Amino acid sequence: MPGSACWTWLSAPSAPPAWGVASTQATWPGPEEKVANTVDEPWELLAAALAELPAGSWTNYGELAVLIGSGSRAVGARMAEVPVPNAHRVLQVDGSVAEGISWLEEGRTDAPWQMLASEGVTFDERGRADPAQRLTAEQLSELIGNGDPNDTAEVGATSAEHS
């Protein structure tokens, strides 16, 4: 297949002979073309949900992960590299702005919490956004008319587990 990757791996190549573990080799032919073309679908869903996230509200990485069927770290990593709408409205599970967060736009110096506060999000004395203003994966899914986010998430996962 043109353009397909091929990965080769060895299992237990350095195992001592006393273990009786033989080195085995397997070859994975790489993703099928139809799979490779759907890679961006979860990220498109993420961008659609964030575009609909209204001013005066916020969500967290875990809720977005439930929505797209991913993990919160993957969501954070993606958002750190690829511009998405309303990224400043995504906070940590406790409602705080993640340390080291920065705007992707050069020259921008305002803090995300300042922008959120100007939009109506209230913060406590510890810098945590009001939990009553947080939107869950289910609410985000309703905003974009996507149905139940748990249908595409990991089996048995709930938004609380990913928060």
C-alpha positions as CSV (number, residue, x, y, z in Angstrom):
1,M,0.0,0.0,0.0
2,P,1.6,3.3,-1.0
3,G,2.4,5.6,1.9
4,S,1.7,3.1,4.6
5,A,4.1,2.8,7.5
6,C,5.6,-0.4,8.7
7,W,6.7,-0.9,12.3
8,T,8.8,-3.8,13.5
9,W,9.2,-4.6,17.2
10,L,11.0,-7.3,19.2
11,S,9.5,-8.6,22.4
12,A,11.9,-9.4,25.3
13,P,15.1,-9.1,23.2
14,S,17.3,-8.8,26.3
15,A,15.7,-11.4,28.4
16,P,18.2,-13.8,30.0
17,P,18.2,-17.3,28.5
18,A,17.3,-18.8,31.9
19,W,13.8,-17.3,31.5
20,G,13.3,-19.4,28.4
21,V,11.9,-16.3,26.6
22,A,12.7,-16.4,22.9
23,S,12.9,-13.2,21.0
24,T,9.9,-12.9,18.8
25,Q,9.3,-10.5,16.0
26,A,6.0,-9.1,14.7
27,T,5.2,-6.6,11.9
28,W,2.4,-4.1,11.9
29,P,1.6,-2.9,8.4
30,G,0.5,0.6,9.5
31,P,-2.9,2.3,9.4
32,E,-5.3,1.7,6.6
33,E,-5.9,4.7,4.4
34,K,-9.5,5.1,5.5
35,V,-8.4,5.2,9.2
36,A,-5.7,7.7,8.5
37,N,-8.3,10.1,7.0
38,T,-10.4,10.1,10.1
39,V,-7.6,11.1,12.6
40,D,-8.8,14.7,12.9
41,E,-12.5,13.9,13.7
42,P,-12.1,14.1,17.5
43,W,-10.2,17.3,17.2
44,E,-12.8,18.8,14.9
45,L,-15.4,17.9,17.6
46,L,-13.2,19.5,20.2
47,A,-13.0,22.7,18.2
48,A,-16.8,22.7,17.5
49,A,-17.5,22.4,21.2
50,L,-15.1,25.1,22.2
51,A,-16.5,27.4,19.5
52,E,-20.0,27.0,21.2
53,L,-18.7,27.4,24.8
54,P,-20.4,30.6,25.9
55,A,-18.8,33.6,27.6
56,G,-19.2,33.4,31.3
57,S,-18.7,29.7,31.4
58,W,-15.8,27.3,31.5
59,T,-15.0,23.6,31.2
60,N,-12.0,21.4,31.9
61,Y,-9.6,19.2,30.0
62,G,-11.3,16.0,31.4
63,E,-14.8,17.0,30.2
64,L,-13.4,17.7,26.7
65,A,-11.7,14.3,26.8
66,V,-15.0,12.6,27.7
67,L,-16.7,14.5,24.9
68,I,-14.2,13.3,22.2
69,G,-13.3,9.9,23.6
70,S,-9.7,10.8,24.5
71,G,-7.6,11.6,27.6
72,S,-7.2,14.9,29.3
73,R,-3.5,15.0,28.7
74,A,-4.0,14.5,25.0
75,V,-6.5,17.3,25.0
76,G,-4.1,19.6,26.8
77,A,-1.2,18.7,24.5
78,R,-3.3,19.3,21.4
79,M,-4.5,22.7,22.7
80,A,-0.9,23.7,23.5
81,E,0.1,23.2,19.8
82,V,-3.0,23.9,17.7
83,P,-5.1,27.1,18.0
84,V,-8.7,26.4,19.0
85,P,-11.5,28.8,19.7
86,N,-12.1,29.9,23.3
87,A,-9.1,28.0,24.7
88,H,-8.9,30.4,27.6
89,R,-12.2,28.9,28.8
90,V,-10.6,25.5,29.4
91,L,-9.3,25.1,33.0
92,Q,-8.0,22.4,35.3
93,V,-10.4,20.2,37.1
94,D,-10.4,22.5,40.2
95,G,-11.2,25.6,38.1
96,S,-7.7,27.0,38.1
97,V,-5.7,28.1,35.1
98,A,-3.0,25.5,34.3
99,E,0.6,26.7,35.2
100,G,2.7,27.6,32.2
101,I,-0.3,28.3,30.0
102,S,0.4,30.9,27.3
103,W,-1.5,32.4,24.4
104,L,-0.6,31.0,21.0
105,E,-0.8,34.6,19.6
106,E,2.5,36.4,19.8
107,G,2.7,39.5,22.0
108,R,-0.4,38.7,24.0
109,T,0.3,39.5,27.7
110,D,-3.1,39.3,29.5
111,A,-3.8,36.4,31.7
112,P,-6.5,33.9,30.8
113,W,-8.2,34.4,34.2
114,Q,-8.4,38.2,33.4
115,M,-10.2,37.5,30.2
116,L,-12.5,35.0,31.9
117,A,-13.3,37.5,34.6
118,S,-14.2,40.2,32.0
119,E,-16.6,37.6,30.5
120,G,-18.4,37.1,33.8
121,V,-16.6,34.0,35.3
122,T,-16.1,34.5,39.0
123,F,-13.1,33.3,40.9
124,D,-12.5,32.5,44.6
125,E,-9.6,33.8,46.7
126,R,-7.5,30.9,45.5
127,G,-8.0,31.7,41.9
128,R,-10.5,28.9,41.1
129,A,-13.4,29.5,38.8
130,D,-16.9,29.0,40.2
131,P,-18.0,25.3,39.7
132,A,-21.5,26.5,39.0
133,Q,-20.2,28.1,35.7
134,R,-18.6,24.9,34.5
135,L,-20.0,23.0,31.6
136,T,-19.8,19.2,31.6
137,A,-19.2,16.9,28.6
138,E,-23.0,16.3,28.5
139,Q,-23.7,20.0,28.3
140,L,-21.1,20.6,25.7
141,S,-22.5,17.7,23.6
142,E,-25.9,19.3,23.9
143,L,-24.5,22.7,22.7
144,I,-23.3,21.1,19.5
145,G,-26.2,18.7,19.1
146,N,-24.0,15.7,19.3
147,G,-26.0,13.4,21.6
148,D,-24.5,11.5,24.6
149,P,-20.7,11.9,24.8
150,N,-20.4,8.6,26.6
151,D,-21.3,6.8,23.4
152,T,-17.9,7.7,21.9
153,A,-15.9,7.7,25.2
154,E,-14.1,4.8,26.8
155,V,-16.4,2.0,28.0
156,G,-17.6,2.7,31.5
157,A,-16.0,6.2,31.6
158,T,-17.9,9.1,33.2
159,S,-17.0,12.7,33.1
160,A,-16.1,12.6,36.8
161,E,-13.4,10.0,36.1
162,H,-11.8,12.3,33.5
163,S,-12.1,15.5,35.4
